[in-house]
Amino acid sequence: MYDTATGNPGALISLLNCESVALPSRNSISFLQKKLLTWFDQHGRKFPWRKDNLSNYELIIAEVLLQRTRAETVAKFYDKFIEAFPNWKSLTEAKLLDIQNFLVPIGLYRQRAHRLQNLAKEMVRRKYKLPRQRDELENIPFFGQYMANAVNLLVFKEPSPLIDVNMARVLERFFENRKLADIRYDHGLQDLAHRVVMVPQPENINWAILDFAALVCKARRPACENCPLSEQCTFIKTCG
């Protein structure tokens, strides 16, 4: 579910050579925020990692498992995984095969289990403390831009976008603001995503956008007839 789009090797160079892009107005951002938060109250999905009072470990494990995997798939085994491996130390002490046995049936393979265990070892080495420095956070095994954003949002409680191909799709369809294939280097899209999640409950707006992308603004056959954003959506005006 939470997959970062990749583009060509020259994406960063292209970005440095391109002109700056004007960001959408505050009114259009406010419209999207209000509409999607209202939609989320009625249609938002319920997942075990969205409960209150979860540990940092439980929050991070969920985000790791969700990468390139449907949320509904992870939901089927998340609680059992946490029960079997309740903390970082238990993951470091587990046999790699035991971790694999949890992941393979739902399409997650050996590499994911290996990287999970490496992350656990790194967290134990750090005495379970996550760095606040952005560059250090992104250099933790299995992290990078997306996971650093997730930690800022879910652990440090700072407004930060869970920007993957799904969030990018919603934002670019509504605002028509994406310029590069690789969303990591599209400064216009990144700035826009950060502006969109600047609300009192940033977790909710993130989840609202992700759920909306999965249920309405789908990659194929989007349900534009049921879209609460249709009044101002650029995609509908262009394609409808």
C-alpha positions in Angstrom: 0.0 0.0 0.0 2.6 2.6 1.1 5.0 2.3 -2.0 7.3 5.2 -3.1 7.2 5.7 -6.9 10.5 5.5 -8.7 11.6 7.4 -11.7 14.6 7.8 -13.9 18.1 8.5 -12.5 18.1 12.0 -13.8 15.0 13.1 -11.9 16.9 15.1 -9.3 18.9 16.8 -12.0 15.7 17.6 -13.9 14.2 19.1 -10.8 17.2 21.4 -10.2 16.8 22.7 -13.8 13.1 23.2 -13.7 11.2 26.4 -12.8 9.5 26.7 -9.4 5.9 25.7 -9.4 3.2 27.9 -7.8 1.4 26.0 -5.1 -2.4 25.9 -5.0 -4.4 28.4 -3.1 -5.2 28.1 0.6 -8.9 28.0 -0.3 -8.5 24.9 -2.5 -6.4 23.1 0.1 -9.0 24.0 2.8 -11.8 22.6 0.5 -10.0 19.3 0.1 -9.2 19.0 3.8 -12.8 19.7 4.9 -14.4 17.4 2.3 -12.1 14.5 2.9 -12.2 14.7 6.7 -16.0 14.7 6.5 -15.9 11.7 4.1 -13.4 9.9 6.4 -15.8 10.2 9.4 -18.4 8.2 7.4 -16.3 5.9 5.2 -12.8 5.6 6.8 -11.4 2.1 7.1 -10.7 0.5 10.5 -7.3 -1.1 11.0 -5.6 -2.4 14.2 -2.6 0.0 13.7 -5.0 3.0 13.9 -6.0 2.3 17.4 -5.0 4.6 20.3 -2.2 3.9 22.7 -0.1 1.7 20.5 3.6 1.4 21.2 6.2 3.0 18.8 7.1 -0.6 17.8 3.6 -1.4 16.8 3.3 1.7 14.8 6.5 1.3 13.0 6.0 -2.4 12.3 2.7 -1.6 10.7 4.2 1.0 8.3 7.0 -1.4 7.4 4.6 -4.2 6.6 2.3 -1.9 4.6 5.0 -1.0 2.1 4.0 -2.4 -1.3 1.2 -4.4 0.4 -2.5 -3.8 0.6 -3.8 -2.6 3.9 -6.5 -5.3 3.9 -3.8 -8.0 3.5 -1.7 -6.7 6.4 -4.9 -6.4 8.6 -5.4 -10.2 8.3 -2.2 -11.1 10.1 -1.0 -7.9 11.9 -2.4 -8.8 15.4 -0.9 -12.4 15.1 2.4 -10.9 14.0 2.5 -8.6 17.0 1.5 -11.4 19.3 4.4 -13.6 18.0 6.9 -10.8 17.9 5.8 -8.2 20.6 8.9 -6.0 20.6 12.2 -5.3 18.8 14.1 -7.7 21.0 11.8 -10.6 20.1 12.4 -10.0 16.4 16.2 -10.0 16.8 16.0 -13.3 18.7 13.6 -15.0 16.3 14.8 -17.4 13.6 14.6 -15.8 10.2 12.5 -18.7 9.0 9.9 -18.1 11.7 9.5 -14.5 10.5 9.3 -15.6 6.9 6.6 -18.1 7.8 4.4 -15.2 8.8 5.0 -13.2 5.7 5.2 -15.6 2.8 1.5 -16.7 2.9 0.4 -13.1 2.3 2.9 -12.4 -0.5 5.8 -10.9 1.5 9.0 -12.7 0.8 12.4 -13.5 2.3 13.9 -10.1 1.7 11.2 -8.3 3.8 11.8 -10.7 6.7 15.6 -10.1 6.5 15.2 -6.4 6.4 12.7 -6.4 9.3 15.2 -8.3 11.4 18.0 -5.9 10.5 15.8 -3.0 11.5 15.1 -4.7 14.8 18.8 -5.2 15.5 19.4 -1.5 14.7 16.7 -0.4 17.1 18.1 -2.6 19.9 21.6 -1.1 19.2 20.1 2.3 19.5 18.4 1.3 22.8 15.0 1.8 21.1 15.5 5.5 20.7 14.6 7.1 17.4 16.7 10.1 16.3 15.0 13.5 15.7 17.6 14.5 13.0 16.0 13.9 9.7 19.1 12.7 7.9 19.9 10.2 10.6 16.3 9.0 10.7 16.3 8.4 6.9 19.5 6.3 7.2 18.1 3.7 9.6 17.8 0.4 7.7 14.4 0.0 5.9 13.6 3.7 6.4 14.1 6.5 3.9 11.8 9.4 3.1 8.5 7.7 3.6 9.3 6.0 6.8 10.9 9.1 8.2 7.6 10.9 7.5 5.7 8.1 9.2 7.8 8.4 12.3 7.4 12.1 12.5 3.7 11.8 12.1 2.9 8.7 14.3 5.7 8.7 16.9 6.7 12.4 17.2 3.2 13.6 16.5 4.3 16.2 14.0 2.3 17.0 10.8 3.9 15.0 8.1 2.5 13.4 4.9 2.4 9.6 4.3 3.1 10.4 0.7 3.2 7.4 -1.6 1.8 6.7 -5.0 -1.8 6.7 -3.7 -1.6 10.1 -1.9 0.3 11.5 -4.9 -2.5 10.3 -7.2 -5.2 12.1 -5.2 -3.2 15.3 -5.0 -2.2 15.4 -8.6 -5.7 14.7 -9.8 -7.2 17.3 -7.7 -4.5 20.0 -8.0 -2.7 19.0 -11.2 0.6 19.7 -9.5 2.9 16.8 -10.1 5.9 17.4 -12.3 8.3 14.4 -11.9 7.9 10.6 -12.1 9.7 10.1 -8.8 7.6 11.7 -6.0 10.6 11.8 -3.7 12.2 14.6 -5.8 9.1 16.5 -6.8 9.4 19.5 -4.6 6.1 21.0 -5.7 4.2 17.8 -4.7 6.2 17.4 -1.5 5.5 20.9 -0.4 1.8 20.5 -1.3 1.5 17.3 0.7 3.0 19.0 3.7 0.6 21.9 3.4 -2.4 19.6 3.1 -1.7 17.7 6.3 -1.3 20.8 8.4 -4.5 20.3 10.4 -5.2 19.7 14.1 -5.3 15.9 13.6 -2.8 15.2 10.9 -3.1 11.4 11.2 -6.8 11.7 10.2 -6.2 13.7 7.1 -3.4 11.3 6.0 -5.6 8.3 6.6 -8.5 10.0 4.9 -6.5 10.6 1.7 -5.2 7.0 1.7 -8.6 5.6 2.2 -10.1 7.9 -0.4 -7.4 6.8 -2.9 -8.3 3.1 -2.2 -12.1 3.4 -2.3 -12.9 6.3 -4.6 -10.0 7.9 -6.3 -8.6 4.6 -7.5 -5.8 4.2 -10.1 -8.2 2.5 -12.5 -11.9 3.3 -12.8 -12.1 6.0 -10.2 -15.6 6.5 -8.8 -15.9 10.1 -9.9 -19.7 10.0 -9.6 -19.3 9.5 -5.9 -16.5 12.0 -5.3 -17.0 14.7 -2.7 -14.2 16.7 -4.4 -15.9 16.8 -7.9 -16.9 20.4 -7.5 -13.3 21.5 -7.7 -11.4 18.5 -9.1 -9.1 19.2 -12.0 -9.1 15.6 -13.1 -12.9 15.5 -13.5 -12.9 18.9 -15.3 -10.3 17.6 -17.7 -11.5 14.0 -18.3 -15.2 14.2 -17.5 
